[in-house]
Amino acid sequence: MKLIFTIIVLVFGVIIYLFTLAYTSKAKSSPGLISNLLSKCPPTPNCVCSEFKSDNLHFVDPIHYTKDQSNIVSPKVKNALQAMGGKITSESDTYIAAIFTSKIFGFVDDFEIRIDKDQQTIHFRSASRVGRGDMDTNKKRTTEFKVILERTFR
């Protein structure tokens, strides 16, 4: 009987902890641009970014586009984010921020885009707001984003 009670208490403790983390993630916001670049990833494995090639743990390749595609980049990026279930929270001519909320517990992840018009490059950063691991969710999300966006540029 003590064992069952202990297990029940542990399970409820974990559930309360996860709801608390999810609540904390909702209270935070996207880091935004720092010196006109996306923020670097923290040392945790739940972030990927195309901005810093020297960061081997977190680096993913950016997307390049042609000069004649310059006028359609921003609308295509927004459409791709929304098609993936993202909610756009901030946008300017060269920056778009969106959030993705998990179905279970409601954890919030940030997906940020920096459009480098001079280099015709789309940089992106996808990161969990809390915790350490994400079961490669952010890496998978960036892969899906790239597939959707590259398909629309053809």
PAVEXLO-439462 format. One line per field, with one value per atom (N, C-alpha, C): residue number from 1; residue in one letter; x, z, y. Coordinates in nm, 3 decimals. Each point is the difference from the previous one (the first is absolute). Last residue first. Example, Ala and Ser with C-alpha at 12.3 -4.5 7.8 and 13.67 -1.06 7.14 Angstrom:
resi	c(2 2 2 1 1 1)
resn	c(S S S A A A)
X	c(1.285 0.082 -0.077 0.029 -0.089 0.090)
Z	c(0.708 0.006 0.073 -0.007 0.000 0.000)
Y	c(-0.225 0.119 0.109 -0.572 0.119 0.120)
END
This chain:
resi	c(154 154 154 153 153 153 152 152 152 151 151 151 150 150 150 149 149 149 148 148 148 147 147 147 146 146 146 145 145 145 144 144 144 143 143 143 142 142 142 141 141 141 140 140 140 139 139 139 138 138 138 137 137 137 136 136 136 135 135 135 134 134 134 133 133 133 132 132 132 131 131 131 130 130 130 129 129 129 128 128 128 127 127 127 126 126 126 125 125 125 124 124 124 123 123 123 122 122 122 121 121 121 120 120 120 119 119 119 118 118 118 117 117 117 116 116 116 115 115 115 114 114 114 113 113 113 112 112 112 111 111 111 110 110 110 109 109 109 108 108 108 107 107 107 106 106 106 105 105 105 104 104 104 103 103 103 102 102 102 101 101 101 100 100 100 99 99 99 98 98 98 97 97 97 96 96 96 95 95 95 94 94 94 93 93 93 92 92 92 91 91 91 90 90 90 89 89 89 88 88 88 87 87 87 86 86 86 85 85 85 84 84 84 83 83 83 82 82 82 81 81 81 80 80 80 79 79 79 78 78 78 77 77 77 76 76 76 75 75 75 74 74 74 73 73 73 72 72 72 71 71 71 70 70 70 69 69 69 68 68 68 67 67 67 66 66 66 65 65 65 64 64 64 63 63 63 62 62 62 61 61 61 60 60 60 59 59 59 58 58 58 57 57 57 56 56 56 55 55 55 54 54 54 53 53 53 52 52 52 51 51 51 50 50 50 49 49 49 48 48 48 47 47 47 46 46 46 45 45 45 44 44 44 43 43 43 42 42 42 41 41 41 40 40 40 39 39 39 38 38 38 37 37 37 36 36 36 35 35 35 34 34 34 33 33 33 32 32 32 31 31 31 30 30 30 29 29 29 28 28 28 27 27 27 26 26 26 25 25 25 24 24 24 23 23 23 22 22 22 21 21 21 20 20 20 19 19 19 18 18 18 17 17 17 16 16 16 15 15 15 14 14 14 13 13 13 12 12 12 11 11 11 10 10 10 9 9 9 8 8 8 7 7 7 6 6 6 5 5 5 4 4 4 3 3 3 2 2 2 1 1 1)
resn	c(R R R F F F T T T R R R E E E L L L I I I V V V K K K F F F E E E T T T T T T R R R K K K K K K N N N T T T D D D M M M D D D G G G R R R G G G V V V R R R S S S A A A S S S R R R F F F H H H I I I T T T Q Q Q Q Q Q D D D K K K D D D I I I R R R I I I E E E F F F D D D D D D V V V F F F G G G F F F I I I K K K S S S T T T F F F I I I A A A A A A I I I Y Y Y T T T D D D S S S E E E S S S T T T I I I K K K G G G G G G M M M A A A Q Q Q L L L A A A N N N K K K V V V K K K P P P S S S V V V I I I N N N S S S Q Q Q D D D K K K T T T Y Y Y H H H I I I P P P D D D V V V F F F H H H L L L N N N D D D S S S K K K F F F E E E S S S C C C V V V C C C N N N P P P T T T P P P P P P C C C K K K S S S L L L L L L N N N S S S I I I L L L G G G P P P S S S S S S K K K A A A K K K S S S T T T Y Y Y A A A L L L T T T F F F L L L Y Y Y I I I I I I V V V G G G F F F V V V L L L V V V I I I I I I T T T F F F I I I L L L K K K M M M)
X	c(1.003 0.022 -0.092 0.003 0.090 0.023 -0.259 -0.072 0.086 0.185 -0.102 -0.073 0.306 0.072 -0.098 -0.174 0.042 0.071 -0.139 -0.116 0.045 0.338 -0.066 -0.117 0.226 0.082 -0.067 -0.207 -0.006 0.077 0.030 -0.133 -0.014 0.387 0.002 -0.132 0.034 0.076 0.009 -0.210 -0.080 0.074 0.221 -0.103 -0.083 0.310 0.071 -0.099 -0.170 0.039 0.076 -0.135 -0.115 0.041 0.254 0.030 -0.116 -0.004 -0.018 0.015 0.086 -0.124 -0.030 0.314 -0.021 -0.130 0.124 0.127 -0.021 -0.320 0.044 0.132 -0.329 0.038 0.050 -0.118 0.018 0.046 0.105 -0.092 0.027 0.112 0.048 -0.114 0.200 -0.113 0.048 0.150 0.035 -0.128 0.222 -0.107 0.057 0.103 0.053 -0.116 0.072 -0.099 0.065 0.207 0.002 -0.110 0.232 -0.113 -0.007 0.293 0.055 -0.106 -0.125 0.128 0.058 -0.397 -0.025 0.129 -0.162 0.119 -0.012 -0.347 0.018 0.116 -0.174 0.066 0.027 -0.336 0.055 0.069 -0.195 0.032 0.069 -0.302 0.055 0.021 -0.102 0.015 0.059 -0.320 0.131 -0.001 -0.305 0.015 0.145 -0.372 0.133 0.011 -0.390 0.002 0.135 -0.206 0.054 0.010 -0.077 -0.001 0.074 -0.027 -0.136 -0.011 0.360 -0.019 -0.143 0.172 -0.041 -0.028 0.287 -0.065 -0.031 0.120 0.005 -0.074 0.284 -0.121 0.017 0.231 0.001 -0.134 0.333 -0.131 0.016 0.283 -0.009 -0.144 0.157 0.108 -0.007 -0.328 0.047 0.102 -0.310 0.048 0.046 -0.300 0.058 0.043 -0.223 0.071 0.054 -0.267 -0.013 0.065 -0.226 0.094 -0.028 -0.081 -0.074 0.101 -0.013 0.061 -0.090 -0.051 -0.070 0.059 0.116 0.055 -0.070 -0.105 -0.035 0.048 0.123 -0.140 -0.047 0.440 -0.014 -0.145 0.090 0.058 -0.016 -0.135 -0.090 0.051 0.278 -0.118 -0.099 0.374 0.043 -0.120 -0.069 0.018 0.041 -0.040 -0.130 0.011 0.412 -0.073 -0.139 0.267 0.058 -0.085 -0.049 -0.095 0.050 0.250 -0.130 -0.099 0.443 0.008 -0.136 0.154 -0.094 -0.010 0.308 -0.136 -0.107 0.466 -0.035 -0.145 0.107 0.055 -0.050 0.095 -0.098 0.065 0.118 0.041 -0.109 0.047 -0.061 0.044 0.276 -0.105 -0.058 0.226 0.023 -0.117 0.144 -0.070 0.019 0.223 -0.007 -0.081 0.130 -0.130 -0.018 0.406 -0.110 -0.137 0.418 -0.024 -0.121 0.167 -0.069 -0.044 0.205 0.100 -0.062 -0.261 0.055 0.100 -0.421 0.137 0.060 -0.456 0.076 0.149 -0.400 0.080 0.096 -0.243 0.010 0.092 -0.287 0.079 -0.002 -0.117 0.002 0.083 -0.037 -0.137 -0.012 0.387 -0.021 -0.138 0.314 -0.090 -0.029 0.258 0.077 -0.087 -0.200 0.061 0.075 -0.058 -0.067 0.067 -0.005 0.070 -0.081 -0.244 0.071 0.071 -0.081 -0.078 0.083 0.113 0.014 -0.096 0.088 -0.053 0.024 0.098 0.094 -0.034 -0.298 0.105 0.109 -0.564 0.131 0.094 -0.404 0.014 0.141 -0.241 0.115 0.018 -0.485 0.111 0.117 -0.317 -0.020 0.123 -0.289 0.120 -0.033 -0.318 0.025 0.122 -0.141 -0.098 0.029 0.256 0.033 -0.096 -0.077 0.118 0.034 -0.338 -0.046 0.115 0.107 -0.078 -0.051 0.222 0.093 -0.074 -0.265 0.071 0.100 -0.224 -0.093 0.065 0.248 -0.012 -0.097 0.047 0.125 -0.010 -0.353 0.000 0.124 -0.020 -0.102 -0.006 0.280 0.054 -0.099 -0.144 0.110 0.059 -0.325 -0.060 0.107 0.156 -0.065 -0.064 0.185 0.103 -0.060 -0.292 0.057 0.106 -0.178 -0.102 0.052 0.271 -0.005 -0.101 0.024 0.123 0.001 -0.351 -0.013 0.121 0.016 -0.099 -0.018 0.277 0.060 -0.096 -0.151 0.091 0.063 -0.268 -0.082 0.087)
Z	c(-5.579 -0.130 -0.105 0.478 -0.083 -0.138 0.349 -0.050 -0.089 0.214 -0.095 -0.061 0.350 -0.125 -0.108 0.435 -0.064 -0.134 0.264 -0.044 -0.077 0.196 -0.107 -0.056 0.377 -0.121 -0.118 0.422 -0.050 -0.131 0.234 -0.062 -0.062 0.248 -0.122 -0.074 0.420 -0.100 -0.132 0.362 -0.043 -0.106 0.209 -0.093 -0.055 0.335 -0.123 -0.106 0.427 -0.070 -0.128 0.278 -0.054 -0.079 0.253 -0.134 -0.066 0.462 -0.088 -0.147 0.393 -0.075 -0.097 0.485 -0.118 -0.069 0.377 -0.064 -0.130 0.284 -0.003 -0.071 -0.134 0.129 -0.022 -0.372 0.099 0.135 -0.507 0.112 0.100 -0.535 0.133 0.099 -0.538 0.064 0.134 -0.429 0.131 0.057 -0.514 0.093 0.126 -0.508 0.119 0.094 -0.545 0.107 0.114 -0.441 0.087 0.106 -0.352 -0.048 0.075 0.077 -0.034 -0.059 0.125 -0.069 -0.046 0.269 -0.140 -0.079 0.432 -0.036 -0.149 0.413 -0.144 -0.030 0.435 -0.038 -0.149 0.394 -0.135 -0.013 0.410 -0.046 -0.135 0.390 -0.134 -0.055 0.516 -0.088 -0.133 0.390 -0.066 -0.090 0.447 -0.109 -0.050 0.270 -0.004 -0.123 0.189 -0.053 0.006 0.132 0.097 -0.052 -0.375 0.137 0.087 -0.445 0.032 0.144 -0.166 -0.001 0.044 -0.258 0.132 -0.009 -0.267 -0.016 0.139 -0.243 0.108 -0.042 -0.253 0.015 0.120 -0.285 0.116 0.006 -0.368 0.029 0.118 -0.307 0.116 0.019 -0.329 -0.001 0.113 -0.076 -0.136 -0.006 0.410 -0.062 -0.140 0.455 -0.134 -0.040 0.412 -0.029 -0.141 0.178 0.113 -0.025 -0.255 -0.015 0.110 -0.012 0.017 -0.002 -0.210 0.079 0.007 -0.248 0.126 0.090 -0.466 0.098 0.136 -0.355 -0.047 0.097 0.077 0.031 -0.045 -0.108 0.146 0.039 -0.455 0.043 0.151 -0.189 -0.040 0.047 0.068 0.087 -0.033 -0.281 0.134 0.094 -0.429 -0.006 0.137 -0.055 -0.002 -0.002 -0.016 0.125 -0.001 -0.405 0.113 0.126 -0.457 0.049 0.124 -0.246 0.036 0.059 -0.163 0.116 0.046 -0.386 0.100 0.121 -0.369 -0.050 0.096 0.101 0.002 -0.046 0.209 -0.108 0.011 0.417 -0.105 -0.102 0.448 -0.091 -0.106 0.535 -0.132 -0.083 0.425 -0.032 -0.138 0.343 -0.116 -0.021 0.489 -0.115 -0.116 0.541 -0.135 -0.097 0.486 -0.031 -0.145 0.197 0.067 -0.050 -0.147 -0.058 0.060 -0.061 0.107 -0.052 -0.280 0.089 0.116 -0.326 -0.058 0.093 0.068 0.051 -0.042 -0.124 0.001 0.031 -0.011 -0.123 -0.002 0.405 -0.056 -0.123 0.433 -0.123 -0.061 0.504 -0.083 -0.125 0.422 -0.049 -0.083 0.267 -0.135 -0.061 0.354 0.002 -0.143 0.130 -0.009 0.001 -0.211 0.129 -0.012 -0.431 0.077 0.136 -0.268 0.003 0.083 -0.263 0.123 -0.014 -0.431 0.090 0.124 -0.247 -0.022 0.093 -0.001 -0.131 -0.038 0.440 -0.098 -0.141 0.264 0.079 -0.097 -0.016 -0.060 0.098 0.189 -0.097 -0.055 0.342 0.031 -0.098 0.140 -0.093 0.034 0.411 -0.137 -0.085 0.491 -0.063 -0.140 0.280 0.054 -0.064 -0.095 -0.055 0.044 0.171 -0.142 -0.064 0.446 -0.007 -0.145 0.079 0.038 -0.010 -0.063 -0.113 0.027 0.351 -0.108 -0.120 0.347 0.044 -0.106 -0.068 -0.017 0.041 0.077 -0.144 -0.028 0.449 -0.047 -0.149 0.190 0.049 -0.048 -0.094 -0.078 0.043 0.244 -0.134 -0.085 0.427 0.011 -0.136 0.036 0.012 0.011 -0.008 -0.128 0.006 0.400 -0.099 -0.134 0.339 0.036 -0.101 -0.048 -0.031 0.029 0.126 -0.146 -0.041 0.456 -0.042 -0.152 0.185 0.039 -0.046 -0.061 -0.090 0.031 0.288 -0.132 -0.098 0.434 0.002 -0.137 0.059 0.000 0.000)
Y	c(2.698 -0.065 0.054 0.112 0.081 -0.061 -0.213 0.117 0.089 -0.385 -0.045 0.121 0.070 -0.028 -0.049 0.075 0.125 -0.025 -0.374 0.078 0.124 -0.261 -0.075 0.081 0.173 0.008 -0.070 -0.033 0.138 0.013 -0.406 0.015 0.139 -0.078 -0.082 0.013 0.201 0.076 -0.077 -0.217 0.117 0.081 -0.361 -0.049 0.117 0.100 -0.037 -0.049 0.095 0.123 -0.029 -0.368 0.072 0.123 -0.368 0.051 0.075 -0.144 -0.116 0.042 0.276 0.024 -0.113 0.176 -0.083 0.033 0.263 -0.034 -0.076 0.393 -0.139 -0.018 0.411 -0.058 -0.142 0.269 0.107 -0.053 -0.199 -0.016 0.111 0.050 -0.035 -0.017 0.130 -0.066 -0.052 0.356 -0.054 -0.059 0.197 -0.033 -0.063 0.295 -0.064 -0.029 0.110 -0.006 -0.079 0.301 -0.116 0.012 0.305 -0.080 -0.133 0.392 -0.132 -0.094 0.442 0.019 -0.134 0.015 0.039 0.019 -0.287 0.078 0.032 -0.153 0.004 0.095 -0.312 0.126 -0.008 -0.263 0.011 0.135 -0.376 0.136 -0.005 -0.290 -0.018 0.141 -0.259 0.116 -0.042 -0.267 0.008 0.124 -0.214 0.096 -0.002 -0.359 0.061 0.090 -0.282 0.136 0.070 -0.468 0.095 0.143 -0.334 -0.049 0.101 0.108 -0.041 -0.048 0.377 -0.145 -0.034 0.453 -0.048 -0.150 0.426 -0.129 -0.052 0.515 -0.098 -0.126 0.442 -0.080 -0.091 0.463 -0.090 -0.072 0.299 -0.057 -0.095 0.418 -0.089 -0.047 0.332 -0.100 -0.100 0.355 -0.024 -0.114 -0.036 0.123 -0.038 -0.229 0.001 0.140 -0.372 0.124 -0.007 -0.351 0.091 0.136 -0.476 0.111 0.103 -0.540 0.124 0.114 -0.542 0.107 0.122 -0.433 0.017 0.107 -0.135 -0.095 0.011 0.296 -0.134 -0.108 0.451 -0.023 -0.138 0.132 -0.008 -0.031 0.082 -0.128 -0.018 0.412 -0.109 -0.135 0.376 0.005 -0.112 0.047 -0.042 -0.004 0.175 -0.146 -0.055 0.472 -0.067 -0.153 0.244 0.021 -0.065 -0.014 -0.074 0.011 0.209 -0.101 -0.074 0.347 0.057 -0.100 -0.134 0.091 0.052 -0.291 -0.051 0.093 0.068 0.020 -0.055 -0.057 0.144 0.021 -0.478 0.082 0.143 -0.361 0.029 0.092 -0.368 0.108 0.017 -0.207 -0.013 0.121 -0.256 0.097 -0.029 -0.376 0.086 0.097 -0.173 -0.058 0.099 -0.083 0.057 -0.085 -0.077 0.059 0.045 -0.209 -0.069 0.047 0.208 -0.134 -0.072 0.510 -0.072 -0.137 0.334 -0.059 -0.078 0.253 -0.122 -0.070 0.340 -0.014 -0.134 0.140 0.124 -0.019 -0.308 0.005 0.118 -0.329 0.134 -0.003 -0.303 -0.003 0.140 -0.287 0.121 -0.028 -0.270 0.024 0.127 -0.212 -0.055 0.029 0.317 -0.115 -0.049 0.402 -0.125 -0.127 0.457 -0.032 -0.133 0.320 -0.104 -0.016 0.474 -0.128 -0.099 0.407 -0.034 -0.134 0.313 -0.083 -0.033 0.456 -0.144 -0.073 0.486 -0.037 -0.146 0.173 0.057 -0.046 -0.245 0.063 0.042 -0.154 0.021 0.069 -0.315 0.108 0.010 -0.305 0.086 0.115 -0.217 -0.025 0.091 -0.099 0.047 -0.033 -0.182 0.056 0.051 -0.229 0.133 0.067 -0.453 0.094 0.144 -0.363 0.023 0.100 -0.140 0.085 0.031 -0.311 0.134 0.100 -0.449 0.049 0.141 -0.222 0.035 0.059 -0.167 0.121 0.046 -0.407 0.112 0.132 -0.391 0.026 0.115 -0.146 0.059 0.037 -0.242 0.139 0.073 -0.456 0.071 0.147 -0.287 0.022 0.080 -0.128 0.095 0.034 -0.341 0.132 0.109 -0.440 0.031 0.139 -0.167 0.030 0.041 -0.152 0.131 0.042 -0.431 0.100 0.141 -0.361 0.011 0.108 -0.110 0.067 0.023 -0.255 0.140 0.081 -0.462 0.058 0.149 -0.244 0.009 0.067 -0.102 0.115 0.021 -0.380 0.120 0.126)
END
